[in-house]
C-alpha cells in the first residue's frame, strides 16, 4: 500500500471513532477516543517517518 493511502485510512478511523462517540455514546467515551486517536496519530507519524527515510536513502 502507498503511504498516503495508509495515512488517509488512519485519518478516516480517527474521524469515525469521534463520530461514533458523539452520535451513539453521546460523548461518554471522550477519554478513550482521545487516547485511541493519539495512538493512531503516533502510529501514522512513525510509519510516515520510516517510509520517508527509506525513500530518501534510495533517492540519494
Residue pairs with C-beta under 8 A, 6 or more apart in sequence:
3 47
3 48
3 51
6 44
6 47
7 44
7 47
7 48
10 40
10 41
10 43
10 44
11 44
13 40
14 37
14 40
14 41
17 33
17 36
17 37
18 33
18 37
21 27
21 28
21 29
21 30
21 33
